[in-house]
Amino acid sequence: MPAPGLYRFAETEQVVFGIPYAVAAPREAERIAAERVFVLSSGTLNQETSVVSDLCKALGGRFAGLWDRIGAHTPRSDVVAAANAARSAGADLIITIGGGSITDGGKMVQLCLANNVETTDQLDGYRSIAGKPSETEITAPTVR
């Protein structure tokens, strides 16, 4: 029998649908007053379509940077590199586009930013092993 626990579903503020991503995302950034939007995308989507470049252009002066190098299964080294780039860009919003590994990477980038993680070794303290919670106190993300 698994150890008892509790999971709280993240609150969903709203869901936007029926309009292009390059229209919806800048509107959302404006709605929450984000000024430095950092985009995480898949390399394939960025290199083989105009979806990412259309989004970056649509963000206009809010666009702070792009990272398209998070590999399959979200390698820690890719996440930390993306977090360091987002930190250097002064990101106040992370937008992900391109699949599950990218979205998972965005969550980890938030954790890295909130907890001053700059190297992959620093992530070790945040791991839960065999159901045992992390012994490192985790600061909640502030970058959305």
C-alpha positions as semicolon CSV with decimal commas, in nm:
position;residue;x (nm);y (nm);z (nm)
1;M;0,000;0,000;0,000
2;P;0,142;0,342;-0,092
3;A;0,227;0,594;0,177
4;P;-0,057;0,832;0,260
5;G;-0,034;1,177;0,111
6;L;-0,217;1,471;-0,032
7;Y;-0,221;1,623;-0,377
8;R;-0,367;1,965;-0,447
9;F;-0,458;2,039;-0,806
10;A;-0,321;2,368;-0,928
11;E;-0,584;2,633;-0,957
12;T;-0,671;2,714;-1,316
13;E;-0,732;3,082;-1,360
14;Q;-0,887;3,056;-1,704
15;V;-0,866;2,871;-2,033
16;V;-0,853;3,062;-2,362
17;F;-0,950;2,882;-2,683
18;G;-1,063;2,948;-3,036
19;I;-0,800;3,211;-3,121
20;P;-0,441;3,172;-3,244
21;Y;-0,169;3,128;-2,981
22;A;0,016;3,434;-3,113
23;V;-0,295;3,640;-3,034
24;A;-0,393;3,480;-2,702
25;A;-0,049;3,470;-2,536
26;P;0,032;3,843;-2,573
27;R;-0,316;3,929;-2,444
28;E;-0,258;3,711;-2,139
29;A;0,084;3,867;-2,081
30;E;-0,076;4,210;-2,091
31;R;-0,363;4,099;-1,865
32;I;-0,123;3,992;-1,591
33;A;0,111;4,289;-1,654
34;A;0,409;4,075;-1,756
35;E;0,683;4,286;-1,911
36;R;0,964;4,032;-1,972
37;V;0,821;3,720;-2,141
38;F;1,058;3,429;-2,190
39;V;0,947;3,164;-2,440
40;L;1,037;2,795;-2,407
41;S;0,967;2,596;-2,722
42;S;1,061;2,272;-2,885
43;G;1,348;2,301;-3,128
44;T;1,148;2,129;-3,400
45;L;0,854;2,366;-3,368
46;N;1,088;2,665;-3,372
47;Q;1,302;2,546;-3,663
48;E;1,038;2,389;-3,888
49;T;0,738;2,619;-3,848
50;S;0,667;2,988;-3,803
51;V;0,457;2,932;-3,487
52;V;0,733;3,034;-3,245
53;S;0,861;3,329;-3,448
54;D;0,502;3,451;-3,491
55;L;0,455;3,436;-3,113
56;C;0,783;3,617;-3,042
57;K;0,695;3,892;-3,291
58;A;0,345;3,924;-3,147
59;L;0,488;3,976;-2,797
60;G;0,665;4,287;-2,928
61;G;0,853;4,473;-2,657
62;R;0,747;4,218;-2,396
63;F;0,959;3,947;-2,563
64;A;1,264;3,885;-2,342
65;G;1,412;3,569;-2,490
66;L;1,369;3,226;-2,643
67;W;1,502;2,885;-2,544
68;D;1,442;2,592;-2,778
69;R;1,687;2,336;-2,640
70;I;1,498;2,125;-2,388
71;G;1,535;1,768;-2,500
72;A;1,299;1,474;-2,469
73;H;1,224;1,374;-2,111
74;T;1,338;1,716;-1,984
75;P;1,707;1,665;-1,901
76;R;1,820;1,851;-1,590
77;S;2,110;2,015;-1,772
78;D;1,869;2,159;-2,032
79;V;1,636;2,289;-1,762
80;V;1,912;2,460;-1,566
81;A;2,054;2,616;-1,883
82;A;1,705;2,746;-1,972
83;A;1,659;2,882;-1,619
84;N;1,992;3,061;-1,635
85;A;1,892;3,216;-1,969
86;A;1,552;3,320;-1,828
87;R;1,724;3,468;-1,522
88;S;1,966;3,664;-1,742
89;A;1,671;3,790;-1,946
90;G;1,492;3,915;-1,633
91;A;1,188;3,699;-1,714
92;D;0,866;3,769;-1,526
93;L;0,659;3,522;-1,731
94;I;0,748;3,186;-1,887
95;I;0,545;3,079;-2,190
96;T;0,581;2,722;-2,312
97;I;0,490;2,593;-2,655
98;G;0,572;2,257;-2,806
99;G;0,477;1,959;-2,591
100;G;0,500;1,785;-2,257
101;S;0,876;1,797;-2,210
102;I;0,868;2,171;-2,274
103;T;0,582;2,226;-2,028
104;D;0,756;2,012;-1,765
105;G;1,072;2,211;-1,833
106;G;0,883;2,536;-1,776
107;K;0,773;2,417;-1,433
108;M;1,129;2,325;-1,345
109;V;1,258;2,660;-1,474
110;Q;1,016;2,826;-1,232
111;L;1,152;2,614;-0,946
112;C;1,512;2,696;-1,043
113;L;1,442;3,068;-1,057
114;A;1,261;3,073;-0,722
115;N;1,532;2,872;-0,547
116;N;1,843;3,023;-0,708
117;V;1,936;2,695;-0,874
118;E;2,219;2,761;-1,119
119;T;2,376;2,415;-1,156
120;T;2,241;2,064;-1,204
121;D;2,404;1,954;-0,877
122;Q;2,187;2,203;-0,689
123;L;1,875;2,020;-0,808
124;D;1,965;1,708;-0,607
125;G;1,834;1,862;-0,286
126;Y;1,489;1,903;-0,439
127;R;1,437;1,537;-0,530
128;S;1,186;1,313;-0,363
129;I;1,330;0,961;-0,343
130;A;1,110;0,655;-0,295
131;G;0,825;0,864;-0,158
132;K;1,045;1,044;0,095
133;P;0,991;1,420;0,060
134;S;1,277;1,652;-0,020
135;E;1,473;1,767;0,281
136;T;1,540;2,102;0,116
137;E;1,291;2,378;0,183
138;I;1,132;2,477;-0,146
139;T;1,046;2,836;-0,220
140;A;0,732;2,864;-0,432
141;P;0,780;3,013;-0,779
142;T;0,705;3,380;-0,829
143;V;0,763;3,389;-1,204
144;R;0,441;3,270;-1,364
